[in-house]
């Protein structure tokens, strides 16, 4: 896989870019995402230069131009794409002179635009690799054999660099444990990979890769059958053949036995799990691409059924566990008791949307779950003032979920926590309750703490201290937070321009301040937020 490094000081932009692109489609994997140019330069010096760097220009510690210049002084082959704002075109031209491949305007970028750029870069990398990588010759091998196997198999499976006859010659010369008779391909995915890296403090995944490859090689060797190679940091390819077994039923029994052994070993060594997609049997090396496609298709069922399972091509998917989770979320009484009848109906609509979305792609389902969380947060904020901290801690956890059951389980956790937190605000004093109600009715106007203090018959200083004591935030933080919640709704539900929304929710006509506050509260600017969350409406 081509190695990709993302360098961007805005965390949600980094996370969004990493998660919105299907990197495997371009034979790419994101090896790291870093917050500044200095961290990226240190990464290059310590870990080597990646094949592609996507970098912002304005960053702390070391800006993008300095990073690009440093890279080009030592490395001419790494592709570089810059993330830029509209007003940075002068720097874009300067960057292009340093050999930058392309640029992406952050405010207007779409997934389609990004994927078009990646496709062009992949083509260039493939052409460069074809020129630089000689065909395998047994007498000239001086590199690690596992790396040679991985490289040769990928070139055959994904790029068509070698013919079936050349691949067969390589298999014989390398003494790989497969034959072209009754082959089966299994694609293995490491479950909860981000948690695993955090657990072992293995930021780059090198330790996990090496130990996992050793485990797979030991197990396939013990069964005297099959080969294992890494596809990317979360996926491995297992190739099996059964020249000695004719019965398809017995072949499948043998496959399940080997995969069970692997699952047991992963649990023992990592206290983790892996999932498998299993192709049907077919003979002839020409069929390997088709078998690999079948295994990937089978593995896609994991997103619906959950981690740690084996999936055969052609097997049906049991949706009962999903429906149980959905009904548990729908009928969560503590939450429903906190919603008005009208809001309960809206809540049911969102739940129904989740059910209808089960036939959609992964991205659409994730958007709907994120939007459900946002809806709950916004509506409970109205009455119970729960703060953004809980929302963001939960969305971070959602990013680490690989499957629908895990996503929905995290929603259940969120509901429990948010209800508990919201209930804690029921014990507000009558003065704070009256003050917050005044803010809700007048947030769109230019109101001050003194006006609110006069309304509740308290002194300016006493009310200010009361906000900090009971809500743990200042008056202006509460006012801005409420205004931003209202702005979120308008961004998603209307086509009003951002600066009109700013005025409608009480910010001054100076748009810059509204944008700054919005980004502080959400991690995104208003236009980025609209693009991210309005996906739900189109999904409906």
Kinemage of the C-alpha trace (Angstrom):
@kinemage 1
@onewidth
@group {chain A} dominant
@subgroup {mainchain}
@vectorlist {calphas} color= white
{ca unk a 1} P 0.000 0.000 0.000
{ca unk a 2} L 1.169 3.535 -0.686
{ca unk a 3} L 1.793 5.398 2.580
{ca unk a 4} L -0.127 8.648 3.169
{ca unk a 5} L 0.610 11.285 5.824
{ca unk a 6} L -2.021 13.946 6.675
{ca unk a 7} L -0.748 17.176 8.258
{ca unk a 8} L -3.431 19.611 9.494
{ca unk a 9} L -3.725 21.584 12.726
{ca unk a 10} L -7.544 21.342 12.821
{ca unk a 11} L -8.342 17.980 14.409
{ca unk a 12} L -11.787 17.484 12.876
{ca unk a 13} L -10.493 18.283 9.387
{ca unk a 14} L -7.796 15.635 9.868
{ca unk a 15} L -10.278 13.074 11.167
{ca unk a 16} L -12.830 13.957 8.497
{ca unk a 17} L -10.312 13.611 5.680
{ca unk a 18} L -9.001 10.337 7.071
{ca unk a 19} L -12.485 8.808 7.432
{ca unk a 20} L -14.280 10.218 4.386
{ca unk a 21} L -12.033 8.605 1.761
{ca unk a 22} L -11.926 4.881 0.952
{ca unk a 23} L -8.137 4.846 0.797
{ca unk a 24} L -7.916 1.167 -0.144
{ca unk a 25} L -9.548 1.970 -3.484
{ca unk a 26} L -6.350 3.813 -4.379
{ca unk a 27} L -4.013 1.240 -2.801
{ca unk a 28} L -3.270 3.778 -0.079
{ca unk a 29} L -3.212 3.735 3.702
{ca unk a 30} L -2.985 6.673 6.099
{ca unk a 31} L 0.020 5.892 8.297
{ca unk a 32} L -0.453 8.924 10.532
{ca unk a 33} L -2.245 12.265 10.874
{ca unk a 34} L -0.304 15.031 12.600
{ca unk a 35} L -1.148 18.534 13.897
{ca unk a 36} L 1.813 20.584 12.649
{ca unk a 37} L 4.718 20.703 10.218
{ca unk a 38} L 7.385 20.014 12.839
{ca unk a 39} L 5.692 16.759 13.866
{ca unk a 40} L 5.437 15.775 10.192
{ca unk a 41} L 9.108 16.554 9.554
{ca unk a 42} L 10.143 14.522 12.600
{ca unk a 43} L 7.993 11.660 11.313
{ca unk a 44} L 9.746 11.747 7.927
{ca unk a 45} L 13.194 11.747 9.527
{ca unk a 46} L 12.369 8.903 11.927
{ca unk a 47} L 10.004 6.726 9.875
{ca unk a 48} L 10.989 7.559 6.326
{ca unk a 49} L 9.234 9.637 3.684
{ca unk a 50} L 5.712 8.478 2.788
{ca unk a 51} L 4.499 8.203 -0.804
{ca unk a 52} L 1.988 11.046 -0.385
{ca unk a 53} L 1.748 13.970 2.043
{ca unk a 54} L -1.457 16.018 2.296
{ca unk a 55} L -0.625 19.170 4.230
{ca unk a 56} L -2.139 22.445 5.349
{ca unk a 57} L -0.148 25.639 4.766
{ca unk a 58} L -0.955 27.563 7.963
{ca unk a 59} L 0.154 25.547 10.990
{ca unk a 60} L 1.982 26.150 14.289
{ca unk a 61} L 5.635 25.257 14.951
{ca unk a 62} L 6.428 24.721 11.237
{ca unk a 63} L 4.153 25.914 8.451
{ca unk a 64} L 3.380 23.975 5.293
{ca unk a 65} L 5.781 25.910 3.036
{ca unk a 66} L 8.740 25.223 5.320
{ca unk a 67} L 7.737 21.546 5.548
{ca unk a 68} L 7.499 21.236 1.753
{ca unk a 69} L 10.869 22.966 1.306
{ca unk a 70} L 12.530 20.634 3.842
{ca unk a 71} L 11.066 17.574 2.147
{ca unk a 72} L 12.187 18.646 -1.316
{ca unk a 73} L 15.744 19.247 -0.089
{ca unk a 74} L 16.003 15.551 0.775
{ca unk a 75} L 13.304 13.794 -1.234
{ca unk a 76} L 12.056 14.458 -4.762
{ca unk a 77} L 9.696 11.508 -5.228
{ca unk a 78} L 7.132 12.010 -2.417
{ca unk a 79} L 3.890 13.404 -3.846
{ca unk a 80} L 2.521 16.451 -2.025
{ca unk a 81} L -1.034 17.852 -2.031
{ca unk a 82} L -1.770 21.045 -0.123
{ca unk a 83} L -4.901 21.970 1.806
{ca unk a 84} L -5.544 25.659 1.375
{ca unk a 85} L -7.974 28.511 1.928
{ca unk a 86} L -9.234 30.694 -0.886
{ca unk a 87} L -6.981 33.625 0.065
{ca unk a 88} L -3.766 31.568 -0.112
{ca unk a 89} L -3.402 31.369 -3.889
{ca unk a 90} L -0.098 33.284 -3.881
{ca unk a 91} L 1.372 30.596 -1.647
{ca unk a 92} L -0.149 27.917 -3.892
{ca unk a 93} L 1.880 29.173 -6.852
{ca unk a 94} L 4.997 29.229 -4.684
{ca unk a 95} L 4.287 25.665 -3.501
{ca unk a 96} L 3.768 24.467 -7.083
{ca unk a 97} L 7.299 25.599 -7.901
{ca unk a 98} L 8.524 23.148 -5.236
{ca unk a 99} L 6.921 20.209 -7.004
{ca unk a 100} L 3.502 20.045 -5.348
{ca unk a 101} L 1.167 17.707 -7.263
{ca unk a 102} L -2.145 19.435 -6.582
{ca unk a 103} L -4.138 21.492 -4.086
{ca unk a 104} L -7.534 21.221 -2.359
{ca unk a 105} L -9.544 24.243 -1.236
{ca unk a 106} L -10.819 23.318 2.240
{ca unk a 107} L -14.002 25.385 2.185
{ca unk a 108} L -15.303 23.820 -1.021
{ca unk a 109} L -13.650 20.392 -1.126
{ca unk a 110} L -15.817 17.356 -1.827
{ca unk a 111} L -15.068 13.652 -1.494
{ca unk a 112} L -15.389 13.323 -5.273
{ca unk a 113} L -12.756 16.036 -5.825
{ca unk a 114} L -10.372 14.437 -3.346
{ca unk a 115} L -10.812 10.994 -4.900
{ca unk a 116} L -10.169 12.389 -8.394
{ca unk a 117} L -6.882 13.869 -7.192
{ca unk a 118} L -5.917 10.617 -5.430
{ca unk a 119} L -6.693 8.622 -8.566
{ca unk a 120} L -4.262 10.746 -10.572
{ca unk a 121} L -1.581 10.412 -7.912
{ca unk a 122} L -2.094 6.641 -7.777
{ca unk a 123} L -1.557 6.413 -11.536
{ca unk a 124} L 1.699 8.325 -11.237
{ca unk a 125} L 2.898 6.184 -8.344
{ca unk a 126} L 2.036 2.996 -10.239
{ca unk a 127} L 4.006 4.162 -13.263
{ca unk a 128} L 6.984 5.101 -11.096
{ca unk a 129} L 6.839 1.774 -9.268
{ca unk a 130} L 6.634 -0.241 -12.499
{ca unk a 131} L 9.825 1.467 -13.689
{ca unk a 132} L 11.724 1.093 -10.429
{ca unk a 133} L 10.686 -2.430 -9.338
{ca unk a 134} L 12.342 -5.244 -11.321
{ca unk a 135} L 10.518 -8.499 -11.877
{ca unk a 136} L 11.368 -11.138 -9.319
{ca unk a 137} L 14.432 -13.297 -10.063
{ca unk a 138} L 15.331 -15.959 -7.516
{ca unk a 139} L 19.083 -15.571 -7.891
{ca unk a 140} L 19.041 -11.845 -7.086
{ca unk a 141} L 17.001 -11.915 -3.859
{ca unk a 142} L 18.720 -9.873 -1.148
{ca unk a 143} L 15.660 -8.455 0.656
{ca unk a 144} L 13.277 -9.866 3.243
{ca unk a 145} L 11.302 -12.716 1.644
{ca unk a 146} L 8.050 -11.714 3.371
{ca unk a 147} L 8.303 -8.289 1.755
{ca unk a 148} L 8.986 -9.844 -1.651
{ca unk a 149} L 5.942 -12.120 -1.338
{ca unk a 150} L 3.735 -9.224 -0.297
{ca unk a 151} L 4.962 -7.015 -3.139
{ca unk a 152} L 4.708 -9.688 -5.817
{ca unk a 153} L 1.237 -10.854 -4.784
{ca unk a 154} L -0.100 -7.292 -4.695
{ca unk a 155} L 1.399 -6.567 -8.112
{ca unk a 156} L -0.311 -9.654 -9.504
{ca unk a 157} L -3.679 -9.224 -7.745
{ca unk a 158} L -4.199 -5.480 -7.988
{ca unk a 159} L -2.068 -4.055 -10.786
{ca unk a 160} L -1.842 -6.804 -13.393
{ca unk a 161} L 1.933 -6.382 -13.636
{ca unk a 162} L 2.431 -10.136 -13.855
{ca unk a 163} L 0.599 -12.778 -15.828
{ca unk a 164} L -0.852 -15.919 -14.241
{ca unk a 165} L 2.051 -17.880 -15.739
{ca unk a 166} L 4.638 -15.517 -14.218
{ca unk a 167} L 2.849 -15.666 -10.880
{ca unk a 168} L 2.859 -19.472 -10.955
{ca unk a 169} L 6.601 -19.445 -11.625
{ca unk a 170} L 7.092 -17.123 -8.657
{ca unk a 171} L 5.003 -19.409 -6.409
{ca unk a 172} L 7.114 -22.446 -7.346
{ca unk a 173} L 10.459 -20.638 -6.975
{ca unk a 174} L 9.439 -19.090 -3.642
{ca unk a 175} L 8.032 -22.363 -2.288
{ca unk a 176} L 4.783 -20.649 -1.349
{ca unk a 177} L 2.251 -23.053 0.185
{ca unk a 178} L -0.464 -22.751 -2.462
{ca unk a 179} L -1.332 -24.519 -5.693
{ca unk a 180} L -3.858 -23.470 -8.352
{ca unk a 181} L -6.256 -26.238 -7.288
{ca unk a 182} L -9.435 -25.457 -5.270
{ca unk a 183} L -8.179 -22.130 -3.923
{ca unk a 184} L -9.977 -20.038 -1.294
{ca unk a 185} L -9.176 -16.439 -0.377
{ca unk a 186} L -9.881 -15.033 3.085
{ca unk a 187} L -9.603 -11.326 3.867
{ca unk a 188} L -8.972 -10.735 7.555
{ca unk a 189} L -9.740 -7.421 9.281
{ca unk a 190} L -8.308 -6.436 12.661
{ca unk a 191} L -11.231 -5.301 14.830
{ca unk a 192} L -10.979 -2.057 16.841
{ca unk a 193} L -7.549 -1.348 15.382
{ca unk a 194} L -7.244 2.170 16.827
{ca unk a 195} L -7.878 0.850 20.340
{ca unk a 196} L -5.294 -1.870 19.765
{ca unk a 197} L -2.648 0.657 18.708
{ca unk a 198} L -3.419 2.797 21.741
{ca unk a 199} L -3.287 -0.210 24.048
{ca unk a 200} L 0.179 -1.235 22.852
{ca unk a 201} L 1.374 2.374 22.400
{ca unk a 202} L 2.164 1.465 18.797
{ca unk a 203} L 1.392 4.710 16.976
{ca unk a 204} L 2.672 3.506 13.598
{ca unk a 205} L 1.401 -0.063 13.912
{ca unk a 206} L 4.828 -1.640 13.244
{ca unk a 207} L 4.789 -3.845 16.346
{ca unk a 208} L 1.269 -5.076 15.648
{ca unk a 209} L 2.083 -5.840 12.011
{ca unk a 210} L 5.230 -7.823 12.748
{ca unk a 211} L 3.809 -9.859 15.619
{ca unk a 212} L 0.576 -10.544 13.738
{ca unk a 213} L 2.460 -11.669 10.643
{ca unk a 214} L 4.527 -14.020 12.824
{ca unk a 215} L 1.345 -15.483 14.330
{ca unk a 216} L -0.255 -16.027 10.910
{ca unk a 217} L 2.890 -17.591 9.472
{ca unk a 218} L 3.256 -19.916 12.468
{ca unk a 219} L -0.351 -21.084 12.228
{ca unk a 220} L -0.364 -21.604 8.440
{ca unk a 221} L 2.965 -23.457 8.777
{ca unk a 222} L 1.570 -25.718 11.492
{ca unk a 223} L -1.317 -26.683 9.189
{ca unk a 224} L 1.137 -26.927 6.248
{ca unk a 225} L -1.335 -24.939 4.205
{ca unk a 226} L -1.735 -21.346 3.045
{ca unk a 227} L 0.119 -18.042 2.941
{ca unk a 228} L -0.535 -14.705 4.664
{ca unk a 229} L 0.344 -11.210 3.453
{ca unk a 230} L -0.530 -7.714 4.674
{ca unk a 231} L -2.822 -5.611 2.509
{ca unk a 232} L -2.802 -2.524 4.726
{ca unk a 233} L -2.551 -1.751 8.435
{ca unk a 234} L -5.942 -3.323 9.243
{ca unk a 235} L -6.280 -6.083 6.622
{ca unk a 236} L -4.438 -9.296 5.820
{ca unk a 237} L -4.889 -11.689 2.919
{ca unk a 238} L -4.911 -15.440 3.521
{ca unk a 239} L -4.550 -17.716 0.491
{ca unk a 240} L -5.387 -21.415 0.753
{ca unk a 241} L -5.508 -24.300 -1.716
{ca unk a 242} L -6.761 -27.874 -1.339
{ca unk a 243} L -5.188 -30.152 -3.903
{ca unk a 244} L -5.554 -33.013 -1.388
{ca unk a 245} L -9.266 -32.490 -0.571
{ca unk a 246} L -12.129 -32.826 -3.068
{ca unk a 247} L -15.187 -32.380 -0.831
{ca unk a 248} L -16.228 -28.733 -0.565
{ca unk a 249} L -17.809 -29.449 2.816
{ca unk a 250} L -14.549 -30.836 4.213
{ca unk a 251} L -12.641 -27.905 2.692
{ca unk a 252} L -14.884 -25.468 4.575
{ca unk a 253} L -14.436 -27.442 7.793
{ca unk a 254} L -10.662 -27.144 7.375
{ca unk a 255} L -10.931 -23.392 6.678
{ca unk a 256} L -13.042 -22.831 9.798
{ca unk a 257} L -10.573 -24.862 11.864
{ca unk a 258} L -7.623 -22.720 10.730
{ca unk a 259} L -9.502 -19.430 11.152
{ca unk a 260} L -10.709 -20.467 14.627
{ca unk a 261} L -7.084 -21.101 15.575
{ca unk a 262} L -6.164 -17.633 14.350
{ca unk a 263} L -9.032 -16.038 16.290
{ca unk a 264} L -7.995 -17.866 19.466
{ca unk a 265} L -4.391 -16.713 19.030
{ca unk a 266} L -5.439 -13.083 18.491
{ca unk a 267} L -7.529 -13.216 21.645
{ca unk a 268} L -4.658 -14.766 23.611
{ca unk a 269} L -1.944 -12.371 22.440
{ca unk a 270} L -3.915 -9.139 21.982
{ca unk a 271} L -7.111 -9.703 23.962
{ca unk a 272} L -8.720 -8.634 20.683
{ca unk a 273} L -10.579 -10.088 17.742
{ca unk a 274} L -10.466 -10.344 13.964
{ca unk a 275} L -13.165 -10.801 11.339
{ca unk a 276} L -13.004 -12.798 8.109
{ca unk a 277} L -14.565 -12.646 4.669
{ca unk a 278} L -14.335 -16.044 2.919
{ca unk a 279} L -14.610 -16.671 -0.817
{ca unk a 280} L -15.889 -19.787 -2.478
{ca unk a 281} L -13.432 -22.369 -3.905
{ca unk a 282} L -12.138 -22.081 -7.466
{ca unk a 283} L -9.125 -23.334 -9.398
{ca unk a 284} L -6.579 -21.463 -11.525
{ca unk a 285} L -4.444 -18.487 -10.552
{ca unk a 286} L -6.452 -16.325 -12.944
{ca unk a 287} L -9.397 -16.706 -10.555
{ca unk a 288} L -7.528 -15.121 -7.598
{ca unk a 289} L -8.775 -11.608 -8.380
{ca unk a 290} L -12.369 -12.837 -8.436
{ca unk a 291} L -11.863 -14.795 -5.202
{ca unk a 292} L -10.341 -11.755 -3.512
{ca unk a 293} L -13.337 -9.679 -4.593
{ca unk a 294} L -15.676 -12.321 -3.136
{ca unk a 295} L -13.818 -12.291 0.189
{ca unk a 296} L -14.084 -8.479 0.412
{ca unk a 297} L -17.785 -8.655 -0.425
{ca unk a 298} L -18.303 -11.235 2.312
{ca unk a 299} L -16.325 -9.153 4.834
{ca unk a 300} L -18.643 -6.167 4.268
{ca unk a 301} L -21.281 -8.071 6.273
{ca unk a 302} L -19.180 -7.373 9.369
{ca unk a 303} L -20.442 -3.776 9.391
{ca unk a 304} L -23.954 -5.076 10.022
{ca unk a 305} L -23.362 -8.134 12.185
{ca unk a 306} L -20.510 -6.949 14.408
{ca unk a 307} L -16.848 -7.926 14.980
{ca unk a 308} L -15.192 -11.286 15.547
{ca unk a 309} L -17.164 -13.360 13.043
{ca unk a 310} L -16.524 -15.356 9.862
{ca unk a 311} L -18.574 -14.474 6.791
{ca unk a 312} L -19.008 -16.714 3.760
{ca unk a 313} L -19.849 -15.324 0.348
{ca unk a 314} L -23.532 -15.988 -0.319
{ca unk a 315} L -24.554 -16.216 3.340
{ca unk a 316} L -27.559 -14.130 4.401
{ca unk a 317} L -27.275 -11.473 7.117
{ca unk a 318} L -29.312 -11.651 10.333
{ca unk a 319} L -30.585 -8.167 11.186
{ca unk a 320} L -32.242 -9.148 14.478
{ca unk a 321} L -29.413 -7.822 16.650
{ca unk a 322} L -29.587 -4.465 14.831
{ca unk a 323} L -33.342 -4.178 15.315
{ca unk a 324} L -32.981 -5.008 19.015
{ca unk a 325} L -30.494 -2.173 19.451
{ca unk a 326} L -32.711 0.229 17.519
{ca unk a 327} L -35.764 -0.595 19.635
{ca unk a 328} L -33.709 -0.248 22.808
{ca unk a 329} L -32.718 3.249 21.696
{ca unk a 330} L -36.255 4.117 20.586
{ca unk a 331} L -37.838 2.968 23.859
{ca unk a 332} L -35.254 4.450 26.226
{ca unk a 333} L -37.783 5.762 28.744
{ca unk a 334} L -35.504 8.159 30.701
{ca unk a 335} L -34.800 10.075 27.493
{ca unk a 336} L -38.397 10.042 26.233
{ca unk a 337} L -39.565 11.399 29.593
{ca unk a 338} L -37.314 14.410 29.065
{ca unk a 339} L -38.740 15.197 25.608
{ca unk a 340} L -41.996 16.983 24.813
{ca unk a 341} L -44.615 14.998 22.807
{ca unk a 342} L -43.634 16.906 19.652
{ca unk a 343} L -39.942 16.184 20.180
{ca unk a 344} L -40.741 12.519 20.847
{ca unk a 345} L -42.307 12.348 17.381
{ca unk a 346} L -39.184 13.924 15.859
{ca unk a 347} L -37.059 11.433 17.789
{ca unk a 348} L -39.082 8.541 16.341
{ca unk a 349} L -38.511 9.929 12.844
{ca unk a 350} L -34.744 9.851 13.378
{ca unk a 351} L -34.946 6.287 14.690
{ca unk a 352} L -36.986 5.231 11.643
{ca unk a 353} L -34.361 6.857 9.452
{ca unk a 354} L -31.735 4.667 11.113
{ca unk a 355} L -33.792 1.569 10.294
{ca unk a 356} L -34.318 2.585 6.660
{ca unk a 357} L -30.603 3.341 6.312
{ca unk a 358} L -29.508 -0.241 6.974
{ca unk a 359} L -29.465 -0.808 3.241
{ca unk a 360} L -27.311 2.298 2.654
{ca unk a 361} L -23.530 2.529 2.482
{ca unk a 362} L -21.326 2.825 5.571
{ca unk a 363} L -20.801 6.548 5.207
{ca unk a 364} L -24.556 7.291 5.085
{ca unk a 365} L -25.206 5.147 8.152
{ca unk a 366} L -22.446 6.890 10.092
{ca unk a 367} L -23.816 10.307 9.130
{ca unk a 368} L -27.272 9.323 10.389
{ca unk a 369} L -25.938 8.065 13.732
{ca unk a 370} L -23.851 11.235 14.176
{ca unk a 371} L -26.883 13.336 13.311
{ca unk a 372} L -29.030 11.472 15.837
{ca unk a 373} L -26.464 12.251 18.545
{ca unk a 374} L -26.391 15.884 17.470
{ca unk a 375} L -30.206 16.100 17.530
{ca unk a 376} L -30.341 14.696 21.063
{ca unk a 377} L -27.622 17.068 22.215
{ca unk a 378} L -29.326 20.113 20.705
{ca unk a 379} L -32.804 19.328 22.037
{ca unk a 380} L -31.703 18.461 25.547
{ca unk a 381} L -29.547 21.587 25.564
{ca unk a 382} L -32.760 23.615 25.303
{ca unk a 383} L -34.105 22.384 28.606
{ca unk a 384} L -31.221 20.875 30.546
{ca unk a 385} L -28.110 22.806 29.420
{ca unk a 386} L -25.904 19.746 28.924
{ca unk a 387} L -22.604 20.925 27.525
{ca unk a 388} L -20.626 20.053 24.388
{ca unk a 389} L -17.971 18.058 26.266
{ca unk a 390} L -20.120 14.935 26.438
{ca unk a 391} L -21.025 15.211 22.761
{ca unk a 392} L -17.418 15.409 21.623
{ca unk a 393} L -16.197 12.616 23.884
{ca unk a 394} L -18.895 10.446 22.374
{ca unk a 395} L -18.251 11.345 18.735
{ca unk a 396} L -14.592 10.499 19.315
{ca unk a 397} L -15.727 7.057 20.469
{ca unk a 398} L -18.010 6.728 17.424
{ca unk a 399} L -14.988 7.263 15.164
{ca unk a 400} L -13.435 4.116 16.626
{ca unk a 401} L -16.499 1.940 15.961
{ca unk a 402} L -16.140 -0.482 13.034
{ca unk a 403} L -19.678 -1.879 12.928
{ca unk a 404} L -23.333 -0.912 13.302
{ca unk a 405} L -23.753 -2.871 16.591
{ca unk a 406} L -20.753 -0.997 18.031
{ca unk a 407} L -22.138 2.341 16.821
{ca unk a 408} L -25.541 1.637 18.339
{ca unk a 409} L -24.019 0.377 21.588
{ca unk a 410} L -22.156 3.670 21.810
{ca unk a 411} L -25.457 5.514 21.279
{ca unk a 412} L -26.911 3.589 24.229
{ca unk a 413} L -23.904 4.609 26.348
{ca unk a 414} L -24.392 8.205 25.243
{ca unk a 415} L -28.090 8.171 26.142
{ca unk a 416} L -27.298 6.907 29.635
{ca unk a 417} L -24.605 9.516 30.202
{ca unk a 418} L -26.464 12.453 28.693
{ca unk a 419} L -29.634 11.748 30.690
{ca unk a 420} L -27.617 11.479 33.897
{ca unk a 421} L -25.803 14.718 33.138
{ca unk a 422} L -28.990 16.543 32.137
{ca unk a 423} L -30.775 15.488 35.311
{ca unk a 424} L -28.007 17.071 37.357
{ca unk a 425} L -29.097 20.443 36.017
{ca unk a 426} L -32.637 20.042 37.329
{ca unk a 427} L -31.457 21.366 40.697
{ca unk a 428} L -30.771 24.899 39.450
{ca unk a 429} L -31.791 27.830 41.573
{ca unk a 430} L -34.887 29.748 40.567
{ca unk a 431} L -32.707 32.746 39.650
{ca unk a 432} L -30.562 30.789 37.173
{ca unk a 433} L -33.638 29.059 35.786
{ca unk a 434} L -35.288 32.446 35.227
{ca unk a 435} L -32.071 33.838 33.703
{ca unk a 436} L -31.641 30.991 31.217
{ca unk a 437} L -35.294 31.246 30.210
{ca unk a 438} L -34.789 34.965 29.501
{ca unk a 439} L -31.776 34.096 27.313
{ca unk a 440} L -33.776 31.521 25.346
{ca unk a 441} L -36.469 34.092 24.597
{ca unk a 442} L -34.055 36.901 23.718
{ca unk a 443} L -30.896 35.215 22.387
{ca unk a 444} L -31.432 36.748 18.927
{ca unk a 445} L -31.141 40.246 20.417
{ca unk a 446} L -28.137 42.174 21.743
{ca unk a 447} L -28.466 41.251 25.436
{ca unk a 448} L -25.990 41.747 28.250
{ca unk a 449} L -25.385 40.241 31.666
{ca unk a 450} L -26.620 43.491 33.207
{ca unk a 451} L -29.969 43.185 31.371
{ca unk a 452} L -30.373 39.605 32.593
{ca unk a 453} L -29.385 40.619 36.126
{ca unk a 454} L -32.016 43.384 36.090
{ca unk a 455} L -34.610 40.866 34.873
{ca unk a 456} L -33.993 38.469 37.784
{ca unk a 457} L -33.463 41.255 40.355
{ca unk a 458} L -29.862 40.352 41.170
{ca unk a 459} L -26.643 42.339 41.049
{ca unk a 460} L -24.337 42.005 38.055
{ca unk a 461} L -21.550 40.346 40.076
{ca unk a 462} L -23.805 37.984 42.029
{ca unk a 463} L -25.452 36.627 38.855
{ca unk a 464} L -22.065 36.195 37.210
{ca unk a 465} L -20.853 34.093 40.159
{ca unk a 466} L -24.095 32.117 40.145
{ca unk a 467} L -23.576 31.099 36.501
{ca unk a 468} L -20.095 29.805 37.301
{ca unk a 469} L -21.225 28.019 40.455
{ca unk a 470} L -24.308 26.247 39.069
{ca unk a 471} L -23.484 25.791 35.364
{ca unk a 472} L -19.672 25.763 35.591
{ca unk a 473} L -19.513 28.279 32.737
{ca unk a 474} L -19.669 32.048 32.399
{ca unk a 475} L -22.703 34.009 31.227
{ca unk a 476} L -21.140 34.750 27.828
{ca unk a 477} L -20.180 31.082 27.378
{ca unk a 478} L -23.772 30.054 28.059
{ca unk a 479} L -25.177 32.738 25.744
{ca unk a 480} L -22.787 31.920 22.908
{ca unk a 481} L -23.328 28.187 23.402
{ca unk a 482} L -27.091 28.582 23.114
{ca unk a 483} L -26.756 30.807 20.056
{ca unk a 484} L -24.463 28.262 18.392
{ca unk a 485} L -26.981 25.453 19.033
{ca unk a 486} L -29.630 27.520 17.264
{ca unk a 487} L -27.192 28.276 14.448
{ca unk a 488} L -26.536 24.542 13.991
{ca unk a 489} L -30.241 23.946 13.414
{ca unk a 490} L -30.459 26.734 10.845
{ca unk a 491} L -27.352 25.482 9.022
{ca unk a 492} L -28.864 22.017 8.661
{ca unk a 493} L -32.547 22.852 8.190
{ca unk a 494} L -32.387 25.990 6.000
{ca unk a 495} L -30.516 27.370 3.009
{ca unk a 496} L -29.745 30.694 4.708
{ca unk a 497} L -26.238 32.013 4.191
{ca unk a 498} L -23.909 31.708 7.163
{ca unk a 499} L -23.646 35.449 7.771
{ca unk a 500} L -27.473 35.755 7.756
{ca unk a 501} L -27.656 32.950 10.307
{ca unk a 502} L -25.093 34.782 12.461
{ca unk a 503} L -27.357 37.825 12.603
{ca unk a 504} L -30.504 35.713 13.183
{ca unk a 505} L -29.058 34.086 16.302
{ca unk a 506} L -27.854 37.321 17.869
{ca unk a 507} L -24.269 37.768 16.757
{ca unk a 508} L -23.218 41.130 15.411
{ca unk a 509} L -23.065 41.644 11.644
{ca unk a 510} L -19.319 41.059 11.965
{ca unk a 511} L -19.248 37.483 10.613
{ca unk a 512} L -15.656 36.774 11.678
{ca unk a 513} L -16.558 36.685 15.384
{ca unk a 514} L -19.457 34.297 14.789
{ca unk a 515} L -17.225 31.983 12.740
{ca unk a 516} L -14.531 32.067 15.439
{ca unk a 517} L -17.014 31.210 18.226
{ca unk a 518} L -18.658 28.515 16.095
{ca unk a 519} L -15.334 26.840 15.412
{ca unk a 520} L -14.362 27.001 19.081
{ca unk a 521} L -17.642 25.292 20.032
{ca unk a 522} L -17.746 22.644 17.281
{ca unk a 523} L -14.245 22.302 15.865
{ca unk a 524} L -15.569 23.254 12.400
{ca unk a 525} L -16.382 26.505 10.675
{ca unk a 526} L -20.090 26.999 9.756
{ca unk a 527} L -19.714 25.908 6.125
{ca unk a 528} L -17.763 22.769 7.096
{ca unk a 529} L -20.433 21.911 9.670
{ca unk a 530} L -23.217 22.331 7.099
{ca unk a 531} L -21.465 20.044 4.604
{ca unk a 532} L -20.788 17.394 7.252
{ca unk a 533} L -24.243 17.149 8.813
{ca unk a 534} L -26.548 18.044 5.944
{ca unk a 535} L -25.694 14.636 4.496
{ca unk a 536} L -28.473 13.203 6.649
{ca unk a 537} L -31.153 15.145 4.815
{ca unk a 538} L -30.031 13.820 1.452
{ca unk a 539} L -29.819 10.310 2.958
{ca unk a 540} L -33.495 10.561 3.911
